[in-house]
C-alpha cells in the first residue's frame, strides 16, 4: 500500500511544499528539501491511484 505524504519545509523562510508517495513513514526521514532543511509532515493519505483501484 502506498501512502501519499504532504510535506512542507521546516525552514519558515522557505516556501517549498511537496507530495511524496512512500510505502512507510520511515522513508520520509531520508528526504530533504532542496534548501537542505528537513520536511515537516502535514498530512498522510492513501495514494489516490490506489483509492481509485479499490473503488
Secondary structure as UniProt FT lines:
FT   STRAND          3..9
FT   TURN            12..13
FT   STRAND          17..22
FT   HELIX           25..30
FT   TURN            34..35
FT   STRAND          38..46
FT   HELIX           48..54
//
